[in-house]
Amino acid sequence: EAEKKATSLTAGANLNSSLNGVVGYIARNLATLTNSGNIVFSGDNTTGIQVEEGAVGANSGNITLDGVGSVGLKATANTLATTLSSTGNLTLNGSWDGADDATRTTGVLADGSQVSVTVGDGINAAAVNLNGAGSVGVHATAGSTVTVNDKVAVNFDINNADQIAFWVDGPYSDIITHAGVT
């Protein structure tokens, strides 16, 4: 276990792709990921940063997603404590097909009882920009917890419909917002 905790990736590269199904970074099995680079994906069903079972992730880069069904920050875990934090901006341009929730572009997806995600540091301004129709800012499910700190603005696009700032479902799932001036 100590060897796994010693596994880390520190990245500052800017990632750009138009391919479908691309994942920028994955951390799992107690690894640590720190990203400061920007991620811009225009393909469908892409993921910027993904952390799983026991991993720790930190992002300060901006993530822009243009494709449908894409996720900026994704954390999943049911066994080991898994954390993900981000101070970067999330821009969601992909539009929902109007029927299948899997085609909604999502800024933060937290899934599982051992997941804790923090958006913003409460000091510096950050934004979740919902530009695509049906886009979702933060989705907490299956007992996960997401904290959205002060100075994080969730911005809706007045030209698109069916956008969701915060979507919580499943027993013990929580989204905690610390409201303030942005």
C-alpha positions as a Markdown table, in Angstrom:
| # | Residue | x | y | z |
|---|---|---|---|---|
| 1 | Glu | 0.0 | 0.0 | 0.0 |
| 2 | Ala | 2.9 | 2.4 | 0.7 |
| 3 | Glu | 4.2 | 1.8 | -2.8 |
| 4 | Lys | 0.9 | 2.8 | -4.3 |
| 5 | Lys | 0.7 | 5.9 | -2.2 |
| 6 | Ala | 4.1 | 6.8 | -3.5 |
| 7 | Thr | 2.8 | 6.7 | -7.1 |
| 8 | Ser | 2.2 | 10.2 | -8.4 |
| 9 | Leu | 1.8 | 12.2 | -11.6 |
| 10 | Thr | 2.4 | 15.9 | -11.7 |
| 11 | Ala | 1.2 | 17.4 | -15.1 |
| 12 | Gly | 1.3 | 20.8 | -16.5 |
| 13 | Ala | 0.8 | 19.9 | -20.2 |
| 14 | Asn | -2.1 | 21.4 | -22.2 |
| 15 | Leu | -4.2 | 18.6 | -23.6 |
| 16 | Asn | -6.2 | 19.1 | -26.8 |
| 17 | Ser | -8.2 | 16.4 | -28.6 |
| 18 | Ser | -11.1 | 16.1 | -31.1 |
| 19 | Leu | -11.4 | 12.3 | -30.6 |
| 20 | Asn | -14.3 | 10.6 | -28.9 |
| 21 | Gly | -13.9 | 8.7 | -25.7 |
| 22 | Val | -10.6 | 10.4 | -24.6 |
| 23 | Val | -9.6 | 10.6 | -21.0 |
| 24 | Gly | -7.0 | 13.2 | -20.0 |
| 25 | Tyr | -5.7 | 11.8 | -16.8 |
| 26 | Ile | -6.7 | 8.8 | -14.6 |
| 27 | Ala | -5.5 | 8.2 | -11.0 |
| 28 | Arg | -6.5 | 5.0 | -9.2 |
| 29 | Asn | -5.2 | 2.5 | -6.5 |
| 30 | Leu | -4.0 | 5.2 | -4.0 |
| 31 | Ala | -2.1 | 7.2 | -6.6 |
| 32 | Thr | -1.9 | 11.0 | -6.5 |
| 33 | Leu | -2.5 | 13.3 | -9.6 |
| 34 | Thr | -1.8 | 17.0 | -9.7 |
| 35 | Asn | -2.7 | 18.9 | -12.9 |
| 36 | Ser | -2.1 | 22.5 | -13.7 |
| 37 | Gly | -2.5 | 22.3 | -17.5 |
| 38 | Asn | -5.6 | 23.2 | -19.5 |
| 39 | Ile | -7.7 | 20.5 | -21.1 |
| 40 | Val | -9.8 | 21.1 | -24.2 |
| 41 | Phe | -11.7 | 18.2 | -25.7 |
| 42 | Ser | -14.2 | 18.5 | -28.5 |
| 43 | Gly | -15.1 | 14.8 | -29.0 |
| 44 | Asp | -18.1 | 13.1 | -27.4 |
| 45 | Asn | -18.0 | 11.1 | -24.2 |
| 46 | Thr | -14.6 | 12.5 | -23.0 |
| 47 | Thr | -13.3 | 12.9 | -19.5 |
| 48 | Gly | -10.8 | 15.6 | -18.4 |
| 49 | Ile | -9.7 | 14.1 | -15.0 |
| 50 | Gln | -10.8 | 10.8 | -13.4 |
| 51 | Val | -9.9 | 9.6 | -9.9 |
| 52 | Glu | -10.9 | 6.2 | -8.6 |
| 53 | Glu | -10.7 | 4.0 | -5.4 |
| 54 | Gly | -8.3 | 5.6 | -3.0 |
| 55 | Ala | -6.7 | 8.1 | -5.3 |
| 56 | Val | -6.2 | 11.8 | -4.7 |
| 57 | Gly | -6.6 | 14.3 | -7.5 |
| 58 | Ala | -6.0 | 18.1 | -7.6 |
| 59 | Asn | -6.6 | 20.3 | -10.6 |
| 60 | Ser | -5.8 | 24.0 | -11.1 |
| 61 | Gly | -6.1 | 24.0 | -14.9 |
| 62 | Asn | -9.2 | 25.0 | -17.0 |
| 63 | Ile | -11.2 | 22.3 | -18.6 |
| 64 | Thr | -13.4 | 23.0 | -21.7 |
| 65 | Leu | -15.6 | 20.3 | -23.1 |
| 66 | Asp | -17.4 | 20.6 | -26.5 |
| 67 | Gly | -18.8 | 17.1 | -27.0 |
| 68 | Val | -22.0 | 15.5 | -25.7 |
| 69 | Gly | -21.8 | 13.1 | -22.7 |
| 70 | Ser | -18.5 | 14.5 | -21.5 |
| 71 | Val | -17.3 | 15.0 | -17.9 |
| 72 | Gly | -14.8 | 17.5 | -16.7 |
| 73 | Leu | -14.0 | 16.0 | -13.3 |
| 74 | Lys | -15.0 | 12.5 | -12.4 |
| 75 | Ala | -14.5 | 10.7 | -9.0 |
| 76 | Thr | -15.8 | 7.2 | -8.2 |
| 77 | Ala | -15.2 | 5.0 | -5.1 |
| 78 | Asn | -17.2 | 2.8 | -2.8 |
| 79 | Thr | -14.3 | 1.2 | -0.8 |
| 80 | Leu | -11.4 | 3.6 | -0.2 |
| 81 | Ala | -11.6 | 7.3 | 0.5 |
| 82 | Thr | -11.1 | 9.2 | -2.8 |
| 83 | Thr | -10.7 | 12.9 | -3.1 |
| 84 | Leu | -10.6 | 15.4 | -6.0 |
| 85 | Ser | -10.3 | 19.1 | -5.8 |
| 86 | Ser | -10.3 | 21.8 | -8.5 |
| 87 | Thr | -9.7 | 25.5 | -8.6 |
| 88 | Gly | -9.8 | 25.8 | -12.4 |
| 89 | Asn | -12.7 | 26.9 | -14.6 |
| 90 | Leu | -15.0 | 24.3 | -16.2 |
| 91 | Thr | -16.7 | 25.3 | -19.5 |
| 92 | Leu | -19.4 | 22.9 | -20.8 |
| 93 | Asn | -20.3 | 23.5 | -24.4 |
| 94 | Gly | -21.8 | 20.1 | -25.3 |
| 95 | Ser | -25.5 | 19.9 | -25.8 |
| 96 | Trp | -27.8 | 17.2 | -24.5 |
| 97 | Asp | -29.9 | 15.2 | -27.0 |
| 98 | Gly | -33.1 | 16.0 | -24.9 |
| 99 | Ala | -33.8 | 12.4 | -23.9 |
| 100 | Asp | -30.8 | 10.4 | -22.6 |
| 101 | Asp | -29.2 | 11.8 | -19.5 |
| 102 | Ala | -25.9 | 10.1 | -20.5 |
| 103 | Thr | -25.6 | 12.7 | -23.2 |
| 104 | Arg | -25.6 | 15.6 | -20.7 |
| 105 | Thr | -22.1 | 17.3 | -20.5 |
| 106 | Thr | -21.2 | 17.5 | -16.8 |
| 107 | Gly | -18.6 | 19.6 | -15.0 |
| 108 | Val | -18.3 | 17.5 | -11.8 |
| 109 | Leu | -19.5 | 13.9 | -11.4 |
| 110 | Ala | -19.1 | 12.4 | -8.0 |
| 111 | Asp | -20.2 | 8.8 | -7.6 |
| 112 | Gly | -19.9 | 6.6 | -4.6 |
| 113 | Ser | -20.0 | 6.7 | -0.8 |
| 114 | Gln | -16.2 | 7.2 | -0.4 |
| 115 | Val | -16.0 | 10.2 | -2.8 |
| 116 | Ser | -15.3 | 13.8 | -1.7 |
| 117 | Val | -14.9 | 16.5 | -4.3 |
| 118 | Thr | -14.2 | 20.2 | -3.6 |
| 119 | Val | -14.7 | 22.9 | -6.2 |
| 120 | Gly | -12.9 | 26.2 | -5.6 |
| 121 | Asp | -10.7 | 27.2 | -2.7 |
| 122 | Gly | -12.9 | 30.0 | -1.3 |
| 123 | Ile | -10.3 | 32.6 | -2.0 |
| 124 | Asn | -9.9 | 32.8 | -5.8 |
| 125 | Ala | -12.7 | 33.2 | -8.3 |
| 126 | Ala | -13.6 | 30.1 | -10.4 |
| 127 | Ala | -16.5 | 29.4 | -12.7 |
| 128 | Val | -18.6 | 26.5 | -14.0 |
| 129 | Asn | -20.0 | 27.7 | -17.3 |
| 130 | Leu | -23.1 | 25.9 | -18.5 |
| 131 | Asn | -23.0 | 26.9 | -22.2 |
| 132 | Gly | -24.6 | 23.7 | -23.7 |
| 133 | Ala | -28.3 | 22.8 | -23.6 |
| 134 | Gly | -28.9 | 20.4 | -20.8 |
| 135 | Ser | -25.5 | 20.7 | -19.3 |
| 136 | Val | -25.0 | 19.9 | -15.6 |
| 137 | Gly | -22.6 | 21.8 | -13.3 |
| 138 | Val | -22.3 | 19.4 | -10.4 |
| 139 | His | -23.8 | 15.9 | -10.1 |
| 140 | Ala | -23.5 | 14.0 | -6.8 |
| 141 | Thr | -24.8 | 10.4 | -6.6 |
| 142 | Ala | -24.6 | 7.1 | -4.7 |
| 143 | Gly | -23.6 | 8.7 | -1.3 |
| 144 | Ser | -20.9 | 11.1 | -2.6 |
| 145 | Thr | -20.2 | 14.6 | -1.3 |
| 146 | Val | -19.3 | 17.7 | -3.3 |
| 147 | Thr | -18.4 | 21.0 | -1.7 |
| 148 | Val | -18.7 | 24.1 | -3.8 |
| 149 | Asn | -16.7 | 26.8 | -2.1 |
| 150 | Asp | -17.3 | 30.6 | -1.9 |
| 151 | Lys | -16.3 | 32.5 | -5.1 |
| 152 | Val | -17.3 | 29.7 | -7.5 |
| 153 | Ala | -19.8 | 31.1 | -10.0 |
| 154 | Val | -22.2 | 28.8 | -11.8 |
| 155 | Asn | -23.1 | 30.6 | -15.0 |
| 156 | Phe | -26.1 | 29.7 | -17.2 |
| 157 | Asp | -26.3 | 30.5 | -20.9 |
| 158 | Ile | -29.6 | 32.3 | -21.6 |
| 159 | Asn | -29.7 | 30.9 | -25.1 |
| 160 | Asn | -29.9 | 27.3 | -24.0 |
| 161 | Ala | -32.5 | 25.4 | -22.0 |
| 162 | Asp | -32.6 | 22.5 | -19.5 |
| 163 | Gln | -29.4 | 23.3 | -17.7 |
| 164 | Ile | -28.9 | 22.0 | -14.2 |
| 165 | Ala | -26.6 | 23.8 | -11.7 |
| 166 | Phe | -26.7 | 21.1 | -9.0 |
| 167 | Trp | -28.1 | 17.5 | -9.3 |
| 168 | Val | -28.1 | 15.3 | -6.3 |
| 169 | Asp | -29.5 | 11.8 | -6.1 |
| 170 | Gly | -29.2 | 8.6 | -4.1 |
| 171 | Pro | -29.2 | 8.1 | -0.3 |
| 172 | Tyr | -26.6 | 10.1 | 1.6 |
| 173 | Ser | -25.5 | 12.1 | -1.4 |
| 174 | Asp | -24.7 | 15.8 | -0.6 |
| 175 | Ile | -23.8 | 19.0 | -2.4 |
| 176 | Ile | -22.7 | 21.7 | 0.0 |
| 177 | Thr | -22.5 | 25.2 | -1.3 |
| 178 | His | -20.8 | 28.1 | 0.4 |
| 179 | Ala | -22.6 | 31.1 | -1.1 |
| 180 | Gly | -20.8 | 34.4 | -1.4 |
| 181 | Val | -20.0 | 37.2 | -3.8 |
| 182 | Thr | -18.2 | 36.2 | -7.1 |
